[in-house]
Amino acid sequence: MLPPVETDEEWDAVVPDDTVMRPGVEDLCTRLGLADAPLTRFPDGSQPVYAVGDEHVLKLFPAAAAQEGVAEGRVLAHIQGRLPVPTPQVRDVGAYENGWQYVLMSRLRGENLARAWGRVPRSRRERLVTEVGETLAALHSLSPDPLEDVLGPGDWGAFLDRQGAGAVAQQRAHGLPAAWLEQIPDFLASAPLPRAPHRSLLHTEVMQQHFLVDPEGWRLTGLFDFEPAMIGDRAYDFVGVGLFVTRGEPDLLARLAGAYGHTFEPSELLAYTLLHVYSNLPWYLRELGVPAEGTLSSLARAWFGTA
């Protein structure tokens, strides 16, 4: 009952439109034995995601992104019970009609950390970033080998080459001014990255938006959204950390890095920021502000410094 989605035009016509999505989701829930559970669509996320009653979450992936659904199901099963923060338990995975893929998972408890952050007392923020650091250390300690058939990019050096070749064009497409664009090639050349790093399982979008928290005790209660997971250099995961968890606060990043057990060079993390699959430097500048120097080196220190 869900129509095919294989092009950007079909995606725009189908995925955001709940009047189109809901009949298919209801049909799939019936097949999964959840016909009587109320459906509530979550407003965020690139994929359509529904709360199915109080106990389940159903995440759907159209044909254009079906492999991401396969990958998320595999990653969630691989990490289940192995991190200090709860992750969704996989209840069922499979294919639906017209190339759609689904993952039925348990529903985590708590409030989205990004929405709650403004109410978190300073001392509790320090404890929360400590928990994030401990969680990342546990994630990166897991062997990614069982997932290499579903997660990329494979050759990390080739990935860096591809991303580097398109870095200026990617930021230009987002509207980055020329004064910043012209700095990118020299900055990347000055911050060489390992082409064959120790292989780690990466979340790739470690953001407040992907953590849940208990507002009563201010402890993390969940980490979710492993759909864009990769295998590669662990430093890549600290792009999201600096931009969307500690948000340019050096003392919080230092505390998180202490819990993680390693501190990365700011230039290394900004280089990965420019090479990240979803990099959008104008957005980050709007969110975190522009240093007075107006250079990429100053950005690296402002966003990823710990001193």
C-alpha positions in Angstrom: 0.0 0.0 0.0 3.0 2.3 0.2 3.9 3.6 -3.3 7.3 3.2 -4.8 9.9 5.8 -3.8 13.1 5.6 -5.9 13.7 9.3 -7.0 13.9 12.6 -5.2 10.6 13.7 -6.8 8.8 10.6 -5.5 10.4 11.1 -2.1 9.1 14.7 -1.8 5.7 13.6 -2.9 5.3 10.6 -0.6 7.5 10.6 2.5 6.4 13.9 4.1 2.7 13.3 3.3 1.1 11.3 6.1 -2.2 10.9 4.3 -0.2 8.8 1.8 2.0 7.1 4.4 -0.5 6.2 7.1 -2.6 3.7 5.2 0.5 1.7 4.3 1.9 2.0 7.9 -1.5 0.8 9.3 -1.4 -2.2 6.9 2.1 -3.1 7.9 1.3 -2.8 11.6 -1.7 -5.2 11.0 0.7 -7.7 9.4 3.0 -7.3 12.4 0.2 -8.1 14.9 -0.1 -4.5 16.1 -3.4 -3.5 14.5 -4.9 -2.0 17.6 -2.0 0.1 18.7 -2.3 3.8 18.1 0.1 5.4 15.6 1.9 8.7 16.2 4.3 10.0 13.7 7.5 11.6 15.0 8.0 15.1 13.6 11.8 14.8 13.2 14.2 12.6 11.1 14.9 12.0 7.5 13.0 8.7 7.4 9.3 8.3 8.4 9.2 7.0 12.0 6.1 6.1 14.0 5.4 5.4 17.7 3.2 2.3 17.7 1.5 2.4 21.1 3.7 2.9 24.1 6.1 0.0 23.5 7.2 0.1 19.8 8.7 2.3 17.2 8.4 1.6 13.5 10.9 3.1 11.2 10.4 2.9 7.4 12.9 3.1 4.5 11.7 3.6 0.9 13.5 1.7 -1.9 15.9 4.6 -2.4 17.2 4.1 1.2 16.3 0.4 1.8 20.0 -0.5 2.4 20.0 1.9 5.3 17.2 0.1 6.9 19.1 -3.2 6.6 22.1 -1.6 8.1 20.2 0.0 11.0 18.6 -3.4 11.9 22.0 -5.1 11.9 23.8 -2.4 13.9 21.1 -2.3 16.6 21.3 -6.1 16.9 25.1 -6.0 17.1 25.3 -3.4 19.9 22.3 -4.6 21.9 23.1 -4.5 25.7 26.7 -3.6 25.0 26.6 0.2 25.7 26.2 2.0 29.0 23.2 3.8 27.5 20.1 1.9 26.3 19.6 1.5 22.5 16.4 0.3 20.8 15.9 -3.5 20.8 15.1 -4.9 17.4 11.6 -6.6 17.4 11.4 -7.3 13.7 13.0 -6.3 10.4 12.0 -7.0 6.9 10.8 -5.9 3.5 7.4 -4.5 2.7 5.8 -3.7 -0.6 7.4 -1.7 -3.5 10.9 -1.9 -2.1 10.2 -0.5 1.3 12.2 -1.8 4.3 11.2 -1.5 7.9 12.7 -1.9 11.4 10.3 -2.5 14.3 12.1 -1.7 17.6 11.4 -1.1 21.2 10.5 2.4 22.3 13.0 4.2 24.5 12.0 6.3 27.5 12.9 9.9 28.2 12.9 13.4 26.8 15.0 14.5 23.8 18.2 16.0 25.1 18.3 18.8 22.6 14.9 20.0 23.7 15.8 19.6 27.4 19.3 21.1 27.3 18.3 24.6 28.2 16.8 23.3 31.5 19.8 21.1 32.5 21.8 22.6 35.4 25.5 23.1 34.8 26.6 20.3 37.1 24.2 17.9 35.3 25.5 18.9 31.9 29.0 17.9 33.0 27.6 14.5 34.1 25.7 14.1 30.8 28.7 14.8 28.6 30.7 12.3 30.8 28.1 9.7 30.0 28.3 10.5 26.3 32.1 10.1 26.4 31.7 6.7 28.1 29.1 5.6 25.6 31.3 6.5 22.6 34.3 4.7 24.2 32.2 1.6 24.5 30.8 1.9 21.0 34.3 2.4 19.5 35.6 -0.6 21.4 33.2 -3.0 19.6 34.5 -5.0 16.7 32.9 -3.7 13.5 33.9 -6.8 11.5 30.4 -8.5 11.7 29.0 -5.4 10.0 31.4 -4.9 7.2 29.0 -6.4 4.6 26.4 -3.7 5.3 28.4 -0.6 6.4 30.8 1.5 4.3 32.8 3.2 3.2 35.3 0.3 2.9 38.6 2.0 1.9 38.9 4.9 4.3 41.6 6.6 2.2 39.5 6.5 -0.9 36.6 7.9 1.1 38.8 10.9 2.2 39.8 11.4 -1.4 36.2 11.5 -2.6 35.1 13.9 0.2 38.1 16.1 -0.2 37.6 16.4 -4.0 34.0 17.6 -3.4 34.5 19.6 -0.2 34.5 23.1 -1.8 31.6 22.4 -4.0 29.6 20.9 -1.1 30.0 24.1 0.9 29.4 26.3 -2.0 26.1 24.6 -2.6 25.1 25.4 1.0 26.0 29.1 0.4 29.3 29.4 2.1 30.9 32.8 1.3 34.0 32.9 -1.0 36.3 34.1 1.9 35.7 30.8 3.6 35.7 28.6 0.5 39.1 29.7 -0.6 40.6 28.5 2.7 39.4 24.9 2.4 42.0 23.3 0.2 45.0 24.7 2.1 43.4 23.9 5.4 42.8 20.3 4.4 46.3 20.0 3.1 47.7 21.2 6.4 45.7 18.7 8.5 46.5 15.3 7.1 44.2 12.5 8.3 45.0 8.8 8.6 44.2 6.8 5.5 44.2 3.5 7.2 43.1 4.2 10.8 42.1 1.6 13.4 38.6 0.6 12.3 35.8 1.6 14.6 32.1 1.4 14.5 30.8 4.9 14.1 27.4 6.4 14.8 28.4 9.4 12.6 25.7 11.8 14.0 26.5 12.1 17.8 24.2 14.9 18.6 22.0 16.0 21.5 19.1 15.3 19.1 19.9 11.5 19.2 20.0 11.1 23.0 17.2 10.8 25.4 17.4 11.9 29.0 15.5 11.5 32.3 14.5 15.0 33.4 14.0 13.9 36.9 17.6 12.8 37.5 19.3 14.1 34.4 20.8 10.8 33.3 20.9 9.5 29.7 18.2 7.0 29.0 18.7 6.3 25.3 20.8 6.6 22.1 19.1 6.1 18.7 19.3 6.6 15.0 22.1 4.3 13.7 20.9 4.4 10.1 24.0 6.4 8.9 26.5 4.2 10.8 29.9 3.7 9.2 33.2 1.9 9.9 36.2 4.2 10.0 38.3 6.6 12.1 36.9 7.2 15.6 37.7 10.9 15.3 35.0 11.2 12.7 32.4 10.8 15.5 33.7 13.8 17.3 32.4 16.2 14.6 28.9 15.8 15.9 30.2 15.9 19.5 31.9 19.3 19.2 29.2 20.9 17.1 26.0 19.4 18.6 26.8 18.1 22.1 29.4 20.4 23.7 28.7 23.2 21.2 32.0 25.0 21.3 32.3 24.9 25.2 36.0 23.8 25.8 35.5 22.6 29.3 32.6 20.4 28.4 34.5 18.9 25.5 37.5 18.4 27.8 35.3 16.5 30.3 33.8 14.4 27.5 37.2 13.6 26.1 38.5 12.7 29.5 35.6 10.2 29.9 36.3 8.9 26.4 40.0 8.5 27.1 41.5 10.5 24.3 41.7 14.1 23.1 41.9 14.9 19.4 43.6 17.8 17.7 41.1 20.7 16.8 42.5 20.8 13.3 41.9 17.1 12.8 38.2 17.5 13.9 37.6 20.5 11.7 39.1 18.7 8.8 36.6 15.8 9.4 33.9 18.5 9.7 34.7 19.7 6.2 34.8 16.1 4.9 31.7 14.8 6.7 29.0 13.3 4.5 26.5 15.8 5.8 28.8 18.8 6.2 27.1 22.2 6.2 29.5 24.9 7.4 27.1 27.8 6.9 24.6 26.1 9.3 27.3 25.5 11.9 28.4 29.1 11.7 24.9 30.3 12.3 24.5 27.9 15.2 27.9 28.5 16.9 29.0 31.9 15.7 32.0 33.2 13.8 35.3 33.8 15.5 36.8 37.3 15.2 39.7 36.1 13.1 37.4 34.6 10.4 39.8 31.7 9.6 39.3 28.0 9.6 42.1 27.6 12.1 40.2 29.9 14.5 37.1 27.8 13.9 39.0 24.7 14.8 40.1 26.2 18.1 36.7 27.7 18.9 34.6 24.5 18.2 37.0 21.7 19.1 39.5 23.2 21.5 39.7 21.9 25.1 41.9 24.5 26.7 
